[in-house]
Amino acid sequence: MNAPQLTLKVVVIVHFILTTWATMAEDYLPDSYYYMNMVMGVVGSMAIIFYKSIEAIHLLMVLMLFSILQDIVCLGLFEPAARAVYENASYNNWTMKNTYRFSLGMTILNLLIKPFTCFMLYRVYQERGGSMGDLNIPGLDAANFPGFGGQKGPYENIDQPVPSNNVETASPHHSIEKPQDPPGY
């Protein structure tokens, strides 16, 4: 097994486990958290199965970046309400209180390792033959944002002189004389 495939399998398995543990508490996270991580698992499995596909890795990177934002929003909106329920002094179910704490920890850990995962996915993307120039954003002009979208020109080697399209014309030779011999003969 080559290193990129092993890296990808570890990434998918670790995020699957952390997502499973993060969703153990009832009514703590919204359904969008489940769906986002389920879709990432499916796309990660596709990237493992189609081991030569650059598009599968690219899609997984985009979803992973979006899921970072979504996790921040979910924690910001839903964690205070869950804390108010589970950490209330009158709430006596210690099993659910501890499950909530564990789920919160796994959600935060999952969020913290996602930027590192994005870096690892980018390395797999490069090893599969992808380059930064392939990461296009449709509608952006390459002149305004070099390397992000638009059509690129052909490769230009700076070691060779640039061919010009200018046609140089020689002035006509006005003298009809015989060429002179070099001095010394």
N, C-alpha and C positions, 0 to 999 in steps of 0.2 A: 504494500500500500504506500503510495507516495505521500509526501508531507502535506500538500494542499488538501487532499481528500481527508486526511486525518484531522487537520485543523478544522475543516468545515464540519466534520462529524462531531468533534468536541464542542464546537460553538453551538450547533443545533441541540445536542443533548443537554449541555449546561443550561441553555435558556429554557428548554422544555422542563427540566427539573425545577428551576427557580420559578417559572411561571406556575407550575403545578402547586408548589408550596405557597406561592403568593396568593393563590385563589382558594385556600383552605377555609378562610373565615367567611361566614355567610354575610351577605349584604354589605360587604366592605368595598368591593370594586365594581364598577359598572360592567355591563355586558360588552361594551366596546373594548375593554381591556382583554377579555377572553378572546373575542373575535380577532383582534389585531395579532395577538400572540399565536393564535391557531393558524392564521394565514401565514405568518412568518415561519411557523414550523413546516407548513406544506411547501412553501417556496424554498425553504432550506433543504427539505427532502428532495425537491426537484433539482436543486443545485448539486446534490450528492449523486443522484441518479444520472443526470446529464452532465457528466464530469468534464466535458469539453465546452460547455455552454458559457459564454461570457455574459449573455443576457440574464441568465438565472442569478448569477452572482450580483450583477448590477441591480436587478430588482430587489434582491435581498438586502443590499446596502441601502437602497432608497427606503425600503420599509423599515429597516433598523433605525435610520435617521429620523423618520417620521415617528416611530414608536418612542423615541427618546422624548420628543415633544409631547406625545400623547400621555406617556407615563407621568410627566411633570404636571400636566393638566389634571389627570385623574387623582394624583396624590393631593394636589392643591384643592380640588373641589370636594372630594369624597372622604378624605382622611379625617378632617375635623368632625364631620358628622359621625363617623364610625367611632372616633375617640370619645365623643360625647356619650355614646351609647355604652361602649365596652369599659371605659375607664371611670364610669360613674360610681360613686361610693355605694349606691344602693344596688348596684349590679353584683349579684353574688355567685354567678356561674364562673368559677375560676377556670374551668376548662375552655370556655369560649373566650375569656379574657386573655388567656395565654395563647390560644390559637390566633386571636387577632394580633397580638404582639409579634408572634412568629411570622405571620403573613405579612405584616407591615415591614419587618426586617428583610424578608425575602424580596418584597417589592422594591425596597430601596437598594438592596444588593444587586438585583437584576438591572435596575436603572443605572447604577454606578459602573457596572462592567460593560454596558452597551457601547460607550465610546471606544473602549479597547477592542471590543468585538468588531466595530466598524473598521478600525485599523487593520485587524486581522483579515477581514473580508476584502479590504482593498489589496492586501498582499496576495491573497488567493486570486483576486481579479487580475493583478499584474502577472502572476505566474501562469495564468490561463491565456495570456496574450493580450489582455486589455491594456489600454494606456489612458492617460488623462485626457488626451484628445478625443477619445471615444465617448467620454461622458458628456454628451450633448444635451443642451437644454433647448428645445425647439423654440424658435422665435427670436433667439438672441443673435445678434450680429457678431461675427468673429472679429471684426475690426474694432468694435467697442469693448468686447470682452474676449481677448485672445485665449484660446484653449477651451472656451465654453460655448459651443454651438456654432452654427453657421457653416459655410463651406470654407474649407481650407485650400490654399493653393498648393501646387506641387512642392515637393521638397527642394530646397535650394541649398546647394553646397557652398559654403562661404570660402572654401579653399580654392575654388576654381573661379576664374574671371567670369563676370556676368556678360553673356552675349548681348550685343546691342542690335537693335533693329535699324539703326541708322546706316544708310548706305553712303560710304565715303566715295566721293568722286575725285579722281586725280585730275589735276590741271593738265591740259595738253602741253606737250613739249614743243616749244616754238622754234627751237633750233634744229636744223637738219644736218648739222655737222656730224662728222665722225666722232665717236667717243674718243676721249683722250686716253693714252696709255698711262698706267700708273708711273709715278716718278721712279727713276732708278733702272729702267730697262733700256 
